[in-house]
Amino acid sequence: MGFFKKLKESISTKTAEATNKFKEGLTKTRDSFIGKVEDLMLRHKKIDEEFYEELEEILIAADVGVHTVLELIDELRDEVKTKKLTDAVELKPILSEKIVDLLKDDKQSNKLNIESGRLNVILFVGVNGVGKTTTIGKLANKLKNEGNKVMLAAGDTFRAGAIEQLEVWGERVGVDVVKHQAGSDPAAVIYDAIQSAKSKDVDVLICDTAGRLHNKVNLMQELNKIFRVIQREVPNAPHEVLLVLDATTGQNALQQAKLFKETANISGIVLTKLDGTAKGGIVIAIRHELDVPVKFVGLGEKIDDLQEFDPNQFVNAIFAQGFLDEETE
């Protein structure tokens, strides 16, 4: 069975709604990235040095990341030699499979670390403007719809309007929000939220934090204090530390991720606004270069457009037109 048929089978158990959200959300990336790859394969036919150079340029332009691209091209060269391939079209399933491999890691799970019978604490980090508060609201809605009792903690006391924005989401989703006044100690907010969550038998407490990368020392001190409070009050928590990144910022998002990885023990990435960029390859770069799983992607502005990241769905959506329909084996 060919790779694309296996790919179709792997997503056949997923809901049509989820599959369509990935396809629709990645339209810009598919039209730009795959359109160029298709054109390259039609023009060149033969796999030669010029072909590799152009493919390299296309991948870098899609924000796949220079280090990741160089590794990917080397692997393609090895496959071509081993299988004695000559026609560029024969690289289609191989390229797709390599991308799936880059996005997967059997040692790390894309799933949220949530268990029943305990208070699960999820800490959100990320710079201002990436969609952190909106993502918290959407995740709260998703978890509530899955039967969890959810509470929010307004730990971003630094940014004007952050507390009010989280309150609006709390009202919209129908979950409690623990807050203090603007300028308050974030760790004190988190402490009060944990006490409230315990008293109300909350399943998941989602904590917002400030994102001030221009002063990394202050950010580190603030996060360390929050971590100490959480770990003192809830054993083995936080159970998730999710970094929110804006996909439309491309390589800047990758740099932000590297800085936050130095200051916080990040367990997963949430990539927002993926539907708004033609450079969806940034997912591959972030996953591969950071060795941190992408757990959620934002594929639109609707409340249910936050989707659990699935490498097979991602590749299926990217290669959905043209590549998939051509395999007949």
C-alpha positions as CSV (number, residue, x, y, z in Angstrom):
1,M,0.0,0.0,0.0
2,G,1.3,3.4,-1.0
3,F,2.0,6.2,1.5
4,F,-1.0,8.4,0.5
5,K,-3.4,5.5,0.9
6,K,-2.0,4.8,4.3
7,L,-2.4,8.5,5.1
8,K,-6.0,8.4,4.1
9,E,-6.7,5.4,6.2
10,S,-5.0,6.9,9.2
11,I,-7.4,9.9,9.2
12,S,-10.5,7.9,8.2
13,T,-11.2,7.4,11.9
14,K,-11.2,11.2,12.5
15,T,-14.3,13.2,12.2
16,A,-15.1,14.8,8.9
17,E,-15.4,18.1,10.7
18,A,-11.8,18.0,12.0
19,T,-10.4,16.9,8.6
20,N,-12.2,19.8,6.9
21,K,-11.0,22.3,9.5
22,F,-7.4,21.3,8.7
23,K,-8.0,21.5,5.0
24,E,-9.7,24.8,5.1
25,G,-7.3,26.3,7.7
26,L,-4.3,25.3,5.7
27,T,-5.5,26.5,2.3
28,K,-3.0,29.4,2.0
29,T,-0.1,27.2,2.8
30,R,-1.3,24.4,0.5
31,D,-1.9,26.8,-2.5
32,S,1.5,28.5,-2.0
33,F,3.8,25.7,-0.9
34,I,2.4,22.7,-2.8
35,G,1.6,24.8,-5.9
36,K,5.3,25.6,-6.1
37,V,6.4,22.0,-5.5
38,E,4.0,20.8,-8.2
39,D,5.3,23.3,-10.6
40,L,8.9,22.3,-9.8
41,M,8.2,18.7,-10.5
42,L,6.4,19.3,-13.7
43,R,9.2,21.6,-15.0
44,H,12.2,19.5,-14.0
45,K,11.0,15.9,-14.4
46,K,14.6,14.8,-13.7
47,I,16.0,14.8,-10.2
48,D,19.3,16.7,-10.5
49,E,21.2,19.3,-8.5
50,E,19.2,22.2,-9.8
51,F,16.0,20.4,-8.7
52,Y,17.3,20.0,-5.2
53,E,18.4,23.7,-5.0
54,E,14.9,24.9,-6.1
55,L,13.2,22.5,-3.7
56,E,15.4,23.8,-0.9
57,E,14.4,27.4,-1.7
58,I,10.7,26.5,-1.8
59,L,10.9,24.8,1.6
60,I,12.8,27.7,3.2
61,A,10.3,30.2,1.8
62,A,7.6,28.2,3.4
63,D,9.3,28.7,6.8
64,V,10.3,25.1,7.3
65,G,13.6,26.3,8.7
66,V,17.1,26.2,7.3
67,H,18.4,23.4,9.5
68,T,15.3,21.3,9.0
69,V,15.4,21.9,5.2
70,L,19.0,20.9,4.9
71,E,18.4,17.7,6.9
72,L,15.3,16.9,4.8
73,I,17.1,17.5,1.5
74,D,19.9,15.2,2.6
75,E,17.4,12.4,3.5
76,L,15.7,12.9,0.1
77,R,19.1,12.5,-1.7
78,D,19.7,9.3,0.2
79,E,16.3,7.9,-0.7
80,V,16.9,8.8,-4.4
81,K,20.2,6.9,-4.4
82,T,18.9,3.9,-2.5
83,K,15.8,3.5,-4.6
84,K,17.5,4.6,-7.8
85,L,14.8,7.2,-8.5
86,T,15.0,9.4,-11.6
87,D,11.6,11.0,-12.0
88,A,10.9,14.0,-9.7
89,V,7.2,12.9,-9.4
90,E,8.4,9.8,-7.5
91,L,9.5,12.0,-4.7
92,K,6.0,13.1,-3.9
93,P,5.1,10.4,-1.3
94,I,8.7,10.3,0.0
95,L,8.7,14.1,0.7
96,S,5.3,13.8,2.4
97,E,6.3,10.8,4.5
98,K,9.5,12.6,5.6
99,I,7.5,15.6,6.8
100,V,5.2,13.3,8.8
101,D,8.3,11.8,10.4
102,L,9.6,15.2,11.3
103,L,6.4,16.1,13.0
104,K,6.1,12.8,15.0
105,D,7.9,11.6,18.0
106,D,6.9,8.4,19.7
107,K,8.5,9.5,23.0
108,Q,6.4,12.7,23.2
109,S,2.6,12.9,23.1
110,N,0.6,15.5,21.2
111,K,-2.2,14.9,23.8
112,L,-2.8,17.1,26.8
113,N,-1.6,15.6,30.1
114,I,-5.0,15.6,31.8
115,E,-6.1,12.9,34.2
116,S,-9.4,12.4,36.0
117,G,-9.5,12.5,39.8
118,R,-7.0,15.3,40.3
119,L,-6.8,19.1,39.8
120,N,-5.0,19.5,36.5
121,V,-3.1,22.8,36.2
122,I,-2.3,24.2,32.7
123,L,0.0,27.2,32.5
124,F,0.0,29.4,29.4
125,V,3.0,31.5,28.4
126,G,3.7,33.7,25.4
127,V,4.3,37.3,24.3
128,N,1.5,39.8,23.9
129,G,-0.4,39.8,20.7
130,V,-0.1,36.1,19.8
131,G,-3.6,35.2,20.8
132,K,-2.9,33.7,24.2
133,T,-6.0,34.8,26.0
134,T,-8.2,33.8,23.1
135,T,-6.6,30.4,23.0
136,I,-7.2,30.0,26.7
137,G,-10.9,30.8,26.1
138,K,-11.1,28.3,23.2
139,L,-9.4,25.6,25.2
140,A,-11.6,26.2,28.2
141,N,-14.6,25.8,25.9
142,K,-13.2,22.5,24.4
143,L,-12.4,21.0,27.8
144,K,-15.8,22.0,29.2
145,N,-17.6,20.4,26.3
146,E,-15.6,17.2,27.0
147,G,-17.2,17.1,30.5
148,N,-14.6,18.9,32.6
149,K,-15.2,21.5,35.2
150,V,-12.9,24.3,34.2
151,M,-11.7,27.5,35.9
152,L,-9.5,30.3,34.6
153,A,-6.8,32.3,36.5
154,A,-6.1,35.9,35.3
155,G,-2.4,35.8,36.0
156,D,-1.5,38.4,33.3
157,T,-1.8,41.4,35.7
158,F,0.7,43.4,33.7
159,R,-1.1,44.0,30.3
160,A,-3.9,46.5,30.3
161,G,-7.1,44.8,29.4
162,A,-5.9,41.2,29.9
163,I,-8.0,40.6,33.0
164,E,-11.1,42.0,31.4
165,Q,-10.5,40.0,28.2
166,L,-10.2,36.8,30.2
167,E,-13.4,37.7,32.0
168,V,-15.3,38.1,28.7
169,W,-14.1,34.6,27.7
170,G,-15.1,33.2,31.1
171,E,-18.7,34.6,30.6
172,R,-18.8,33.4,27.0
173,V,-17.7,29.8,27.9
174,G,-19.5,29.7,31.3
175,V,-16.6,29.2,33.6
176,D,-15.4,31.0,36.7
177,V,-12.5,33.4,36.5
178,V,-10.2,34.2,39.5
179,K,-8.7,37.7,39.3
180,H,-7.1,40.5,41.3
181,Q,-6.6,44.1,40.4
182,A,-4.3,45.1,37.5
183,G,-0.6,45.3,38.7
184,S,-1.2,42.6,41.4
185,D,1.3,39.8,42.1
186,P,0.6,37.1,39.5
187,A,1.7,34.4,41.9
188,A,-0.9,35.5,44.4
189,V,-3.6,35.3,41.7
190,I,-2.5,31.8,40.9
191,Y,-2.5,30.8,44.6
192,D,-6.0,32.0,45.1
193,A,-7.2,30.3,42.0
194,I,-5.7,27.0,43.1
195,Q,-7.5,27.3,46.5
196,S,-10.8,28.1,44.8
197,A,-10.3,25.3,42.3
198,K,-9.7,22.8,45.1
199,S,-12.8,24.0,47.1
200,K,-15.0,23.7,44.0
201,D,-13.7,20.3,42.8
202,V,-12.5,21.8,39.5
203,D,-11.0,19.4,37.0
204,V,-8.8,21.8,35.0
205,L,-7.4,25.2,36.1
206,I,-6.0,27.2,33.2
207,C,-3.6,30.0,34.2
208,D,-2.7,33.0,32.1
209,T,0.6,34.7,32.6
210,A,2.3,37.9,31.3
211,G,4.7,37.8,28.4
212,R,7.4,40.4,28.5
213,L,10.3,39.1,26.5
214,H,11.9,42.6,26.4
215,N,12.9,42.0,30.1
216,K,13.8,38.3,30.3
217,V,15.1,38.6,33.8
218,N,11.8,39.9,35.2
219,L,9.9,37.3,33.2
220,M,12.1,34.5,34.5
221,Q,11.7,35.7,38.1
222,E,7.9,36.0,37.7
223,L,7.5,32.5,36.1
224,N,9.8,30.9,38.7
225,K,7.7,32.4,41.5
226,I,4.5,31.1,39.8
227,F,6.1,27.7,39.4
228,R,7.0,27.5,43.1
229,V,3.5,28.4,44.2
230,I,1.9,25.8,41.9
231,Q,4.3,23.1,42.8
232,R,3.9,23.8,46.5
233,E,0.0,23.6,46.3
234,V,-0.4,20.9,43.7
235,P,2.0,17.9,43.6
236,N,3.7,17.4,40.2
237,A,2.0,20.5,38.7
238,P,1.8,22.3,36.4
239,H,0.8,19.3,34.3
240,E,1.2,21.3,31.1
241,V,3.2,24.5,30.2
242,L,1.9,25.6,26.8
243,L,3.7,28.2,24.8
244,V,1.4,30.2,22.4
245,L,3.0,31.3,19.1
246,D,1.6,33.3,16.2
247,A,2.2,31.3,13.0
248,T,2.1,34.5,10.9
249,T,5.3,35.7,12.5
250,G,7.3,32.8,11.0
251,Q,10.9,32.7,12.1
252,N,10.2,35.3,14.8
253,A,7.9,32.7,16.4
254,L,10.8,30.2,16.4
255,Q,13.1,32.7,18.1
256,Q,10.4,33.4,20.8
257,A,10.1,29.7,21.4
258,K,13.8,29.3,21.9
259,L,13.8,32.2,24.4
260,F,10.8,30.8,26.3
261,K,12.3,27.4,26.4
262,E,15.2,28.9,28.3
263,T,12.9,30.4,30.9
264,A,10.1,27.9,31.3
265,N,9.9,24.1,31.1
266,I,7.6,24.1,28.1
267,S,5.7,20.9,27.5
268,G,3.8,21.9,24.3
269,I,3.3,24.5,21.7
270,V,0.0,26.1,20.6
271,L,0.4,27.7,17.1
272,T,-2.3,30.3,16.4
273,K,-3.4,32.0,13.2
274,L,-2.2,29.1,11.0
275,D,-5.1,29.9,8.7
276,G,-3.7,33.4,8.1
277,T,-0.3,32.4,6.7
278,A,1.0,30.8,3.5
279,K,4.0,29.7,5.5
280,G,2.6,26.8,7.5
281,G,5.9,25.1,7.3
282,I,6.8,26.9,10.5
283,V,5.0,24.0,12.3
284,I,7.7,21.6,11.0
285,A,10.5,24.0,12.0
286,I,9.2,24.5,15.5
287,R,8.5,20.8,16.1
288,H,11.8,19.6,14.7
289,E,14.2,22.3,15.9
290,L,12.8,22.7,19.4
291,D,12.0,19.0,20.1
292,V,8.7,20.2,21.8
293,P,5.4,18.7,20.6
294,V,2.8,21.0,18.9
295,K,-0.4,20.2,20.8
296,F,-2.9,22.6,19.3
297,V,-3.2,24.7,16.2
298,G,-5.6,27.7,15.6
299,L,-7.3,27.2,12.2
300,G,-9.8,30.1,12.3
301,E,-11.6,32.6,14.5
302,K,-14.5,30.5,15.6
303,I,-14.6,29.2,19.1
304,D,-14.2,25.6,17.9
305,D,-11.4,26.3,15.5
306,L,-8.7,25.4,18.0
307,Q,-7.8,21.8,17.0
308,E,-5.6,19.1,18.5
309,F,-2.6,18.9,16.3
310,D,-2.4,15.7,14.2
311,P,0.7,15.3,11.9
312,N,-1.3,13.0,9.5
313,Q,-4.2,15.6,9.3
314,F,-1.6,18.3,8.7
315,V,0.1,16.5,5.9
316,N,-3.2,15.4,4.4
317,A,-4.4,19.0,4.4
318,I,-1.2,20.3,2.8
319,F,-1.1,17.6,0.1
320,A,-4.9,17.2,-0.2
321,Q,-5.1,18.5,-3.7
322,G,-2.9,17.1,-6.5
323,F,-0.7,14.7,-4.6
324,L,-3.3,12.5,-2.9
325,D,-5.5,12.1,-6.0
326,E,-2.7,10.9,-8.2
327,E,-1.7,7.7,-6.3
328,T,-3.4,4.7,-7.9
329,E,-1.3,1.8,-6.6
